[in-house]
C-alpha cells in the first residue's frame, strides 16, 4: 500500500532541532570575488571562485541569492563579495524569497530537504525533510494577514501547507493535498496528485511585493475524461429523465418500438454535463461531448467537485421502415443545475424535458444554457482540474468550497492535436495581483488577480475575483491567445496592464489591457481582455526572459543565444534602444543563454544557469550603437617595404570612460564587436601581453566602423586609428623596422640548455653577439633581414650549430635552437674479475641515460657484447646498465651498474665467475678406492693450479670456476693417470688408475705358488711315468 510506502512528514518541532545542524556556512564570510567587463557598455560580471557553478538566481535590490549543487549563497552586488553561504543536502531544486525587500529565503533540494533561512545572514530557522525524501519541486513562504504559510510541493504529488510564525513552524501539524494521508497531517484532500503550485505575487508598489497565501493555484493530475469512479475527491450524479407529453411526465425510455409491420418508433436519449460554457468531455474519441444514454436513468461518475448543469435531449421519431422515410420527429430538451461534492454521488431526482420542436436544429438553438444556445457550447478535447486554495484558515480548519475550489480548464481540440494534453506541462506561469494602478474596468468586473499560463503556442489567461472564484468577464474563461510559436518567456507588469510573451522564434509580444489603450479597436465586442498590440524580433533563437525595469519605462529581453535588447515603453511604437547587425536584432553578448534576474528591482542583473558568472549593469542603461572594429598589423618585408597582415595571437580591446573600463572584448578573426553609447572614449589594445597607449575613440549614433592598425615596436605597442586607407603610407614610414629577437636554446628533447652558449648573428653590415642564460638569449633592436647564426657551447658538451635565420616584424624564424649533445667514442669491456681476461661469453647490454629528458638522443639502447668488447659512441652523461645473459650462465650478473661518460676511453665492467663444486672419484682396476692419491689440477686457459689428495673413500672435492682443466692422478705402485674435464659441463667424474708389475706380482703371489707346485708335480709324474715305462719294456721285452 502506498500509505505504507510513503511515510508522513516527521514531527516539525523535532526536525527543527535535530536537522538544523546539517546546514552550515561553507564559504568564508565576505569573500571577495573577481570581475571583469563584456563587449556591452556597462555590462560587467562577477566571477565565482574555482569551478563553483549556480543554477538559480533571485535578485533583490543590492543582493543576489544564488543556488547550486549543495549550497546557496548571498552575493552583495555593490561590494562584489559573497557575504554568506549555506550548505544544503542535495542539489537545490527550488529557490524563493518571501518578498521584496526579502525577509526569508526558502530552499528545497533534490533529497527532500526544506530550509527556511533568514535573508539577512542565511541563518536557518526551520529545516525538515518531506515524507518521501524525494525531490522538492516548489517551496514558498507566503503571507496571510499577520501570519505566514510555508507551502511545499514534492515530486510525489503531495502539497503541504504549514503555519510559520516568527521563523518557527507551528507544531500542530499540517494540511495536505495528495494521493494518500500522512501521519501528522491534521486534515487534507486526497486521491489527487499536485503537479505544480504558485502563490499569488501581490504588489505593494512598483518594485515591492510579497507572496500571498490567500490565493494559491495548484495544477492536479485529474484530467477529464477521468476514470468513472468515486473517491475522496471525485464524485458524480444520478438522475431519472422524464419528458412532458400533453402534461404527463413519462420516462424517457430508449430503443425501438414496432407499431406494426411498417411503422417503428425510435427513441434516443442524449445528455451532456455543462461547466460554465463548455460541454465536459466524459469519454474519448468524440467530436461533440454529447453522449447517448441506455435508459432513462443517467449515472455519471468521475466528476471533480464543482457546480454543473446537466443537459438532456430526447428524440422521438416515427419511421416507415418499408418506405424508409421519417413520418414525424419530436424533440424534447431540458437542463438542471447540480453540485458535486468531494467523494459523493449527487442524486438529482427527476429531470424534466419539454417539447422544443420538430427539428433538431430548432431545438438546439432554442435550448439556452447559462445564456448560451446548446449548439454554441464549447467542445474541448480534454479538461484539466486546477485547485484554487486559500490558506488563511489552514492547516487547522478546512472546508471544501470555502478554502478550496475547483477550476476546470478546457484543452481545445487544436491544442490536443498539437500534443498539449496536460496544462501542468506548461513552460511558464504567473499568478499576480496588482495594487498600484490596476487596469481600467477590473473593479467593475470584480477582477482582483490573473493567472497567466504559457503552454505550447498558447497563452491562457484566467481572471479571478474575490475569494476563490472565476469572475464573469462576458465570455468563456480562459482567454486563449495563439502566438504561433512555442512560448518560452512570460512577464506581467506590476500593474497588470501589460503582458509580455517571448516565443521560440526569437520574437517578443506585448499584450495590452484593451480598456487602457488610447484607441480601442471597434471590431472587438468585449473589451475585458488583453489585446496583442506590439511585437519585436530580438533574435532567431528562443527568448529566455523579459523584464520591465525603471518603473515600467523600459523592457529588457534576453535570448538563449545571448542576445539582449532594451525597448523604450514610453513611445507608442516600439523602438529598440540597442542595435546590432543585421537590422534591429538584440546585442550579441556571446555569453550563451542569459536570463534577466531583476524582475522586480531597479538593479539590472543577468545570469546564465550552469555558469560561474553573474552579469550586471554598473552604468545607467542608454541607447547603444554597434561598433565594428577591424584590427590589422603593419609588417615589413625583408627589403623594408610594409604590408598589412591579420595579427595572430591573443588580442583584446578595452574601452574606458573616466579611467574606468566600461567595455572589453577579445579580437576574433581580426574583428571586434562592441556596443557603446554616443560619446568619446579611450581605447587601448592588448596584444600578447603588451598594452598600447590609449587613443581617443569617438562613437556616433548608428553603425560605427573603424580600422585599428597595430605597429609593434621593441618593448611597446603602437595603435593608430585609420579613417582612410591612404593614411597607411604616412604611418608606415614613421617607424623603422627593428625588432627585439629572442632565441630559446633547447636540447633534442626540448629541455632548456642551462650551460652557456655563445650566439653570433652575422649579416653583411653588422655582427651581434650574446651569451645565453638559462636557455635564453636576447638581442635588442635588430634590423630586419637574413642572418647567419653560429651557436658555440662554451663547455663543449653540445655540438656547434650554424644555420640561417630570418628576422621579420613577427620576430625571428626559427626562434628555437636545438643543439645535439656531443658524442664520445667509448669501448665497453667485460672483464673476468677472477682471471682478469675478457669475458668470452656473449652478453646483451641495455643502457639508459639517467639525465632527464634523454628520450630523443640518438645512441644505441641495446646491443650484444661478444668476446668481451664493444665499441660505440655515446653522449656525455651517466648511464645505467642492465646485463642479460646471451650464452652460458657462468657469471654472476651484477645489479645497479652505472658508468659515466666524460671523455673517450674504456668502460670496464668486471664480472665475477661462478664457482662450481667438482667431485672426482679415484678407483683402481679392482674398483677399490685409491686413498691419498695426489690430484693436480691445471686450468688450460691459465690462472689456476691446484693440488689435493683423495679421501679414504677415494673422493676429492674441488671448487672451480668455468674452464677446461687437465687433471693428473699419482700414487706409488700405480701408473700416473691423466684426465681432462670442462666446467661446468662436468661436475662429477670417476677416474680409474692402473697398478704397476710389482704390485701385480704381490697381488697374485699365492696363486703363482699353487700354480708352480702343480707344474712341478705334473713334471715329476711325467718323469716317473717314463721311468716306469722303460723298466717294464726292459723287463718284458
KOLMIKOL-244320 format. One record per residue (C-alpha): x, y, z; residue in one letter. Coordinates in steps of 0.2 Angstrom, whole numbers. Layout:
<recs>
X;Y;Z;A
...
</recs>
This chain:
<recs>
0;0;0;X
6;17;-4;X
0;23;13;X
14;11;20;X
27;16;7;X
25;35;8;X
29;40;26;X
22;55;34;X
32;71;37;X
42;70;53;X
36;80;68;X
40;98;64;X
47;103;81;X
59;88;82;X
65;91;65;X
69;109;68;X
81;104;82;X
88;88;75;X
91;93;57;X
96;111;58;X
114;107;62;X
116;98;44;X
117;115;36;X
132;126;39;X
142;141;32;X
153;134;18;X
162;150;12;X
172;162;22;X
161;177;26;X
163;192;14;X
173;183;2;X
179;195;-12;X
175;189;-29;X
184;194;-45;X
176;203;-60;X
178;210;-77;X
169;218;-92;X
160;212;-108;X
158;219;-125;X
142;229;-120;X
144;246;-112;X
142;245;-93;X
139;226;-93;X
151;219;-80;X
152;202;-72;X
156;194;-55;X
165;178;-56;X
163;164;-43;X
178;155;-36;X
185;139;-45;X
173;128;-54;X
158;133;-42;X
143;134;-53;X
125;140;-49;X
108;136;-57;X
96;148;-49;X
97;166;-45;X
85;179;-37;X
89;197;-37;X
83;209;-23;X
89;226;-25;X
108;226;-19;X
109;207;-17;X
108;191;-27;X
103;174;-20;X
111;160;-30;X
109;141;-28;X
119;127;-35;X
125;109;-31;X
124;108;-12;X
124;127;-7;X
115;143;-8;X
124;160;-6;X
121;178;-4;X
131;189;-16;X
132;208;-12;X
132;216;-29;X
139;233;-23;X
154;225;-14;X
156;210;-27;X
158;198;-12;X
149;183;-5;X
143;189;12;X
136;172;17;X
134;154;11;X
124;139;17;X
127;121;13;X
112;110;9;X
108;91;7;X
107;88;-11;X
106;100;-26;X
94;115;-24;X
78;112;-34;X
68;126;-28;X
73;144;-23;X
62;158;-17;X
61;173;-6;X
45;179;3;X
45;197;-3;X
55;211;-10;X
64;218;1;X
65;200;7;X
65;193;25;X
66;174;22;X
74;163;9;X
66;146;6;X
76;132;-2;X
71;114;-7;X
83;101;-13;X
84;85;-23;X
85;75;-7;X
69;82;0;X
77;95;12;X
67;111;15;X
76;125;23;X
69;142;28;X
84;154;32;X
85;172;37;X
89;183;22;X
100;194;32;X
113;181;37;X
106;165;29;X
104;158;47;X
92;143;45;X
77;145;56;X
67;129;50;X
73;113;42;X
65;97;38;X
63;83;25;X
47;79;15;X
40;62;18;X
47;53;3;X
64;61;4;X
61;64;-14;X
64;80;-24;X
56;96;-18;X
48;104;-34;X
42;120;-26;X
44;129;-9;X
37;146;-5;X
34;156;11;X
18;166;9;X
9;179;19;X
-8;178;26;X
-13;193;36;X
-1;195;50;X
5;176;48;X
14;166;35;X
12;149;27;X
25;138;21;X
19;129;5;X
29;114;-1;X
26;103;-16;X
36;87;-18;X
38;76;-34;X
27;63;-26;X
12;74;-29;X
10;80;-11;X
6;98;-7;X
9;103;11;X
3;119;20;X
11;123;37;X
9;138;48;X
25;149;50;X
26;161;65;X
41;172;68;X
53;160;60;X
46;144;68;X
34;131;61;X
18;128;71;X
19;111;80;X
1;107;77;X
3;98;61;X
-1;102;43;X
-14;102;29;X
-10;92;14;X
-17;88;-3;X
-10;72;-11;X
-13;54;-16;X
-14;47;2;X
-14;53;20;X
2;55;30;X
3;53;49;X
4;70;57;X
-7;79;44;X
-22;87;53;X
-34;87;38;X
-32;86;19;X
-39;82;2;X
-34;65;-5;X
-34;54;-21;X
-27;68;-31;X
-9;72;-36;X
-2;90;-37;X
9;94;-51;X
13;112;-50;X
9;126;-37;X
10;145;-37;X
7;158;-24;X
0;175;-28;X
13;189;-31;X
5;204;-23;X
12;221;-27;X
13;235;-15;X
22;247;-27;X
32;245;-42;X
47;235;-35;X
40;230;-18;X
29;214;-17;X
26;199;-7;X
20;181;-9;X
2;180;-4;X
-6;164;3;X
-24;170;2;X
-25;163;-16;X
-13;149;-22;X
-16;139;-38;X
-12;121;-39;X
-12;110;-55;X
-18;92;-52;X
-17;76;-62;X
-35;75;-64;X
-39;77;-82;X
-56;74;-90;X
-62;62;-96;X
-57;54;-80;X
-59;36;-74;X
-78;34;-69;X
-75;31;-51;X
-80;39;-34;X
-66;43;-22;X
-62;55;-8;X
-60;69;-22;X
-71;63;-37;X
-89;62;-36;X
-104;60;-48;X
-123;62;-51;X
-138;51;-54;X
-154;57;-62;X
-170;50;-69;X
-176;58;-86;X
-194;61;-90;X
-202;70;-104;X
-218;80;-104;X
-231;74;-116;X
-248;83;-115;X
-245;87;-97;X
-240;70;-92;X
-222;65;-87;X
-217;49;-95;X
-200;40;-93;X
-188;44;-107;X
-187;26;-112;X
-174;22;-126;X
-174;9;-140;X
-186;3;-155;X
-204;0;-153;X
-213;-8;-168;X
-231;-1;-170;X
-235;-13;-185;X
-226;-21;-199;X
-222;-5;-207;X
-221;8;-193;X
-207;9;-180;X
-205;22;-166;X
-186;26;-162;X
-182;34;-146;X
-165;41;-141;X
-159;50;-125;X
-144;61;-125;X
-135;70;-111;X
-121;82;-108;X
-113;90;-92;X
-110;109;-94;X
-97;119;-84;X
-98;137;-87;X
-100;137;-106;X
-91;121;-110;X
-98;103;-113;X
-86;92;-102;X
-78;78;-111;X
-84;62;-102;X
-76;49;-114;X
-63;49;-128;X
-65;50;-147;X
-80;61;-149;X
-81;77;-160;X
-95;83;-148;X
-96;80;-130;X
-114;73;-130;X
-117;55;-125;X
-132;43;-128;X
-140;35;-113;X
-145;17;-112;X
-161;20;-102;X
-170;34;-94;X
-158;33;-78;X
-142;43;-80;X
-127;40;-69;X
-111;50;-72;X
-95;46;-61;X
-78;54;-60;X
-83;72;-59;X
-72;84;-49;X
-81;94;-36;X
-90;109;-44;X
-106;116;-49;X
-113;109;-66;X
-128;109;-77;X
-134;93;-84;X
-142;95;-101;X
-153;81;-109;X
-161;80;-126;X
-174;66;-130;X
-178;62;-148;X
-194;53;-154;X
-195;48;-172;X
-209;39;-181;X
-201;29;-196;X
-209;20;-210;X
-196;6;-212;X
-203;0;-229;X
-203;17;-237;X
-188;22;-227;X
-195;39;-223;X
-197;49;-206;X
-215;52;-204;X
-214;63;-188;X
-200;69;-177;X
-202;76;-159;X
-188;84;-149;X
-188;87;-130;X
-175;96;-120;X
-171;101;-103;X
-157;105;-90;X
-155;106;-72;X
-141;113;-61;X
-132;102;-48;X
-117;102;-37;X
-104;88;-35;X
-97;87;-18;X
-80;78;-15;X
-82;59;-14;X
-101;60;-16;X
-114;55;-29;X
-127;68;-31;X
-145;61;-33;X
-154;74;-43;X
-171;66;-43;X
-180;69;-59;X
-175;79;-74;X
-190;86;-84;X
-189;88;-103;X
-201;99;-113;X
-205;99;-131;X
-193;110;-141;X
-198;107;-159;X
-200;95;-173;X
-182;98;-180;X
-165;96;-171;X
-158;112;-176;X
-173;122;-169;X
-172;113;-153;X
-153;116;-151;X
-155;134;-155;X
-169;136;-143;X
-161;127;-128;X
-152;141;-119;X
-139;135;-105;X
-130;148;-95;X
-135;161;-108;X
-128;151;-122;X
-138;141;-135;X
-135;122;-134;X
-126;122;-151;X
-114;136;-146;X
-107;127;-131;X
-88;124;-132;X
-82;106;-135;X
-64;104;-129;X
-55;88;-131;X
-49;87;-113;X
-52;97;-97;X
-39;98;-83;X
-43;102;-64;X
-35;116;-56;X
-37;120;-37;X
-38;137;-30;X
-33;137;-12;X
-35;150;2;X
-23;146;16;X
-30;158;28;X
-38;145;39;X
-26;131;35;X
-20;120;42;X
-32;119;57;X
-48;122;48;X
-53;116;31;X
-70;116;21;X
-71;112;3;X
-80;126;-6;X
-73;139;6;X
-55;135;7;X
-53;126;-9;X
-62;127;-25;X
-60;119;-42;X
-57;127;-59;X
-60;116;-74;X
-48;122;-88;X
-53;116;-105;X
-40;110;-118;X
-46;113;-135;X
-45;100;-149;X
-32;111;-158;X
-21;111;-143;X
-24;92;-141;X
-19;89;-159;X
-3;98;-156;X
1;87;-141;X
-4;98;-127;X
-14;85;-115;X
-8;92;-98;X
-8;110;-93;X
4;106;-79;X
17;104;-93;X
17;122;-96;X
33;132;-99;X
29;147;-89;X
15;153;-77;X
11;168;-65;X
-2;171;-53;X
-2;190;-50;X
-12;203;-40;X
-8;222;-43;X
-11;235;-31;X
-3;250;-40;X
-14;257;-54;X
-25;242;-58;X
-31;241;-76;X
-47;250;-81;X
-63;240;-78;X
-56;227;-66;X
-65;234;-52;X
-82;234;-62;X
-79;216;-67;X
-74;211;-49;X
-56;206;-55;X
-43;205;-42;X
-29;194;-50;X
-25;185;-65;X
-17;168;-69;X
-7;168;-85;X
-1;151;-92;X
11;149;-106;X
9;131;-114;X
15;126;-131;X
10;140;-143;X
-5;146;-132;X
-7;159;-118;X
-21;156;-106;X
-27;170;-95;X
-39;167;-81;X
-47;181;-72;X
-50;178;-53;X
-61;188;-41;X
-63;190;-23;X
-61;173;-14;X
-59;158;-24;X
-69;161;-40;X
-68;165;-58;X
-77;181;-62;X
-89;184;-76;X
-80;193;-90;X
-93;191;-103;X
-85;176;-112;X
-79;158;-108;X
-63;158;-97;X
-49;157;-100;X
-45;170;-113;X
-34;160;-126;X
-21;169;-137;X
-12;159;-150;X
6;165;-153;X
11;154;-167;X
27;148;-159;X
31;139;-143;X
31;151;-128;X
47;152;-119;X
46;168;-108;X
32;177;-99;X
31;193;-89;X
17;203;-82;X
19;221;-77;X
17;225;-59;X
1;235;-63;X
-5;220;-74;X
-9;232;-89;X
4;223;-100;X
9;205;-103;X
25;201;-112;X
27;185;-121;X
43;178;-128;X
42;164;-141;X
54;151;-148;X
57;160;-165;X
65;175;-155;X
50;187;-155;X
43;196;-140;X
24;201;-140;X
16;215;-130;X
-2;211;-124;X
-10;227;-118;X
-26;228;-107;X
-39;233;-120;X
-48;246;-109;X
-32;255;-106;X
-27;258;-125;X
-30;276;-131;X
-39;269;-146;X
-49;253;-144;X
-52;243;-159;X
-70;244;-164;X
-71;226;-170;X
-69;218;-153;X
-86;217;-144;X
-80;213;-127;X
-66;224;-120;X
-62;214;-104;X
-47;206;-112;X
-29;208;-117;X
-25;213;-135;X
-9;210;-145;X
-3;227;-148;X
16;227;-152;X
29;214;-157;X
48;214;-160;X
61;202;-166;X
76;201;-154;X
84;185;-161;X
82;169;-171;X
84;159;-155;X
71;157;-141;X
68;171;-129;X
75;167;-112;X
67;181;-101;X
58;198;-102;X
58;210;-88;X
50;228;-85;X
63;239;-77;X
64;258;-71;X
46;259;-66;X
39;252;-82;X
49;264;-93;X
60;251;-101;X
59;232;-106;X
74;221;-106;X
73;205;-116;X
86;191;-117;X
88;176;-129;X
95;158;-127;X
110;163;-138;X
115;178;-128;X
107;192;-137;X
99;206;-126;X
88;220;-131;X
81;236;-122;X
65;244;-128;X
58;261;-123;X
40;259;-117;X
36;277;-117;X
33;278;-135;X
18;271;-144;X
28;262;-157;X
42;250;-150;X
59;257;-154;X
74;246;-149;X
87;256;-140;X
101;243;-144;X
105;240;-162;X
115;226;-169;X
119;220;-187;X
109;215;-196;X
94;226;-193;X
87;228;-175;X
91;212;-168;X
97;212;-150;X
115;214;-144;X
126;199;-147;X
135;197;-130;X
142;180;-134;X
138;174;-117;X
127;159;-120;X
109;158;-113;X
107;173;-101;X
91;177;-91;X
86;193;-83;X
86;190;-64;X
80;208;-59;X
61;206;-62;X
56;217;-48;X
71;228;-45;X
79;243;-52;X
96;233;-52;X
98;225;-69;X
106;208;-66;X
108;194;-79;X
113;176;-75;X
117;161;-85;X
112;145;-77;X
126;132;-76;X
139;145;-76;X
150;154;-63;X
147;172;-68;X
134;185;-63;X
132;199;-75;X
126;216;-70;X
125;234;-77;X
135;246;-67;X
131;260;-79;X
114;268;-82;X
106;260;-97;X
107;270;-113;X
104;269;-131;X
119;258;-138;X
126;258;-155;X
136;244;-163;X
154;247;-166;X
164;235;-178;X
182;236;-176;X
194;229;-189;X
212;226;-182;X
226;224;-194;X
245;225;-191;X
259;233;-201;X
273;220;-206;X
288;223;-216;X
296;213;-230;X
315;209;-230;X
318;224;-241;X
309;235;-228;X
293;238;-238;X
277;237;-227;X
261;227;-229;X
245;224;-219;X
243;207;-211;X
230;199;-199;X
238;199;-182;X
240;181;-174;X
239;179;-155;X
229;185;-140;X
222;202;-144;X
209;212;-133;X
201;229;-135;X
197;239;-119;X
185;254;-119;X
187;267;-104;X
177;281;-98;X
183;292;-84;X
198;279;-81;X
186;265;-79;X
184;250;-90;X
166;251;-97;X
168;238;-111;X
180;224;-116;X
181;211;-129;X
193;199;-137;X
198;200;-156;X
192;185;-166;X
197;184;-184;X
204;201;-184;X
187;208;-179;X
180;215;-163;X
162;220;-159;X
157;232;-145;X
141;241;-141;X
143;259;-135;X
133;274;-132;X
137;290;-142;X
152;299;-135;X
171;300;-134;X
180;285;-126;X
198;280;-123;X
203;264;-132;X
218;253;-129;X
224;237;-137;X
232;222;-128;X
242;211;-139;X
252;196;-132;X
253;204;-115;X
258;221;-122;X
246;236;-119;X
246;250;-131;X
244;268;-126;X
226;274;-126;X
219;283;-141;X
203;294;-142;X
189;284;-150;X
173;293;-155;X
156;284;-156;X
141;291;-166;X
123;286;-167;X
120;272;-179;X
133;259;-185;X
151;263;-182;X
166;255;-191;X
184;258;-188;X
201;251;-193;X
214;250;-180;X
232;247;-186;X
245;239;-174;X
263;244;-176;X
274;233;-164;X
290;241;-158;X
303;234;-147;X
296;235;-130;X
280;244;-135;X
264;243;-145;X
258;257;-155;X
240;259;-161;X
233;271;-175;X
215;274;-179;X
213;275;-198;X
199;284;-206;X
206;282;-224;X
217;269;-231;X
229;282;-239;X
234;286;-221;X
244;270;-220;X
258;276;-231;X
262;290;-219;X
261;279;-204;X
272;265;-211;X
286;277;-215;X
286;284;-197;X
293;268;-190;X
310;260;-193;X
308;241;-195;X
318;235;-180;X
313;221;-168;X
319;213;-152;X
324;195;-155;X
324;181;-143;X
331;163;-145;X
327;149;-135;X
341;136;-134;X
335;118;-131;X
342;101;-132;X
334;87;-143;X
321;83;-130;X
315;101;-129;X
323;105;-112;X
332;122;-109;X
351;120;-110;X
357;129;-94;X
375;129;-98;X
381;145;-108;X
380;145;-127;X
388;160;-137;X
376;165;-151;X
383;176;-165;X
372;184;-178;X
381;189;-194;X
375;200;-209;X
383;210;-222;X
383;226;-212;X
384;220;-193;X
388;207;-181;X
379;204;-165;X
385;193;-151;X
377;187;-135;X
378;173;-122;X
363;163;-116;X
357;162;-99;X
346;148;-93;X
342;143;-111;X
338;161;-117;X
347;174;-127;X
340;191;-131;X
345;204;-145;X
338;221;-145;X
334;232;-159;X
339;220;-173;X
336;226;-191;X
325;215;-202;X
335;203;-213;X
343;186;-215;X
357;182;-204;X
370;168;-202;X
368;161;-184;X
383;152;-175;X
380;144;-159;X
395;138;-149;X
393;129;-132;X
406;135;-121;X
408;119;-110;X
409;108;-126;X
395;97;-120;X
385;100;-136;X
389;101;-154;X
391;118;-163;X
377;124;-174;X
377;135;-189;X
361;140;-198;X
352;155;-207;X
338;164;-198;X
325;177;-204;X
321;192;-194;X
304;199;-198;X
292;210;-189;X
284;195;-181;X
301;190;-173;X
314;178;-179;X
312;162;-188;X
317;149;-181;X
317;156;-164;X
321;139;-155;X
338;132;-157;X
341;114;-155;X
358;108;-151;X
364;90;-151;X
374;83;-137;X
392;79;-142;X
396;60;-145;X
411;52;-137;X
419;36;-143;X
420;23;-129;X
424;4;-128;X
414;-6;-116;X
424;-21;-110;X
418;-35;-99;X
432;-42;-89;X
433;-58;-79;X
436;-52;-61;X
445;-68;-57;X
456;-71;-71;X
457;-53;-77;X
454;-58;-95;X
440;-53;-107;X
424;-62;-105;X
421;-74;-120;X
403;-77;-116;X
391;-66;-126;X
380;-54;-115;X
366;-42;-120;X
368;-24;-114;X
354;-12;-111;X
359;5;-107;X
348;20;-101;X
354;38;-99;X
349;45;-82;X
349;63;-86;X
331;69;-88;X
323;71;-105;X
335;60;-115;X
322;50;-124;X
326;59;-141;X
345;57;-140;X
352;46;-154;X
363;32;-146;X
362;13;-145;X
349;7;-132;X
353;-12;-133;X
367;-22;-141;X
376;-38;-139;X
394;-39;-132;X
404;-54;-139;X
422;-58;-135;X
421;-46;-120;X
422;-30;-130;X
410;-17;-139;X
414;0;-147;X
401;13;-148;X
398;32;-147;X
388;40;-133;X
383;57;-127;X
391;63;-111;X
381;58;-96;X
378;45;-83;X
371;28;-89;X
363;13;-81;X
367;-4;-87;X
356;-19;-87;X
366;-36;-91;X
357;-51;-98;X
365;-67;-102;X
366;-72;-120;X
377;-88;-118;X
381;-100;-103;X
376;-95;-86;X
394;-95;-79;X
395;-77;-72;X
386;-68;-58;X
376;-54;-66;X
378;-38;-55;X
363;-26;-52;X
363;-7;-52;X
378;-5;-63;X
382;13;-68;X
395;22;-78;X
399;40;-83;X
405;45;-100;X
415;61;-100;X
429;58;-112;X
435;44;-124;X
441;28;-116;X
436;12;-110;X
421;7;-99;X
427;-8;-88;X
413;-19;-81;X
420;-33;-71;X
411;-49;-69;X
413;-62;-55;X
413;-80;-62;X
403;-93;-54;X
412;-106;-44;X
406;-124;-46;X
409;-139;-34;X
418;-153;-44;X
418;-171;-36;X
431;-183;-43;X
431;-202;-38;X
448;-212;-40;X
447;-231;-40;X
459;-245;-46;X
456;-258;-59;X
448;-268;-45;X
435;-254;-41;X
443;-251;-25;X
445;-233;-19;X
463;-226;-20;X
467;-217;-4;X
479;-202;-3;X
481;-201;-22;X
488;-184;-27;X
477;-174;-38;X
485;-160;-48;X
473;-148;-57;X
479;-136;-70;X
467;-124;-79;X
471;-124;-98;X
466;-106;-100;X
478;-102;-86;X
476;-93;-70;X
473;-108;-59;X
484;-123;-52;X
478;-134;-38;X
483;-149;-29;X
474;-160;-17;X
473;-179;-11;X
459;-191;-11;X
450;-197;5;X
448;-214;12;X
434;-216;0;X
444;-211;-15;X
435;-195;-16;X
440;-177;-18;X
430;-161;-20;X
436;-146;-30;X
429;-128;-31;X
432;-122;-49;X
426;-108;-60;X
422;-112;-78;X
435;-118;-89;X
445;-133;-96;X
456;-142;-83;X
470;-155;-85;X
470;-167;-70;X
485;-178;-65;X
482;-193;-53;X
498;-200;-45;X
502;-213;-32;X
515;-226;-28;X
513;-243;-36;X
501;-235;-48;X
503;-229;-65;X
502;-209;-67;X
485;-206;-75;X
479;-190;-85;X
461;-183;-87;X
454;-168;-95;X
437;-160;-89;X
426;-145;-94;X
417;-135;-80;X
403;-133;-78;X
398;-146;-91;X
407;-159;-80;X
404;-158;-61;X
406;-176;-56;X
419;-189;-64;X
426;-206;-59;X
444;-210;-63;X
452;-227;-64;X
471;-229;-61;X
481;-245;-66;X
494;-253;-54;X
512;-257;-59;X
520;-275;-61;X
527;-277;-43;X
510;-273;-36;X
503;-286;-48;X
515;-299;-43;X
512;-296;-25;X
494;-296;-28;X
494;-313;-37;X
509;-322;-27;X
498;-335;-19;X
490;-340;-35;X
508;-342;-43;X
514;-353;-29;X
500;-365;-31;X
502;-365;-50;X
521;-368;-48;X
518;-383;-36;X
506;-391;-48;X
518;-389;-63;X
532;-397;-53;X
521;-412;-48;X
515;-414;-66;X
533;-414;-72;X
538;-427;-59;X
523;-438;-63;X
528;-437;-81;X
546;-442;-77;X
541;-456;-66;X
529;-462;-80;X
543;-463;-92;X
555;-472;-80;X
541;-485;-76;X
538;-487;-95;X
556;-490;-98;X
558;-503;-84;X
543;-513;-90;X
549;-513;-108;X
566;-520;-102;X
558;-532;-91;X
545;-539;-103;X
553;-537;-120;X
</recs>
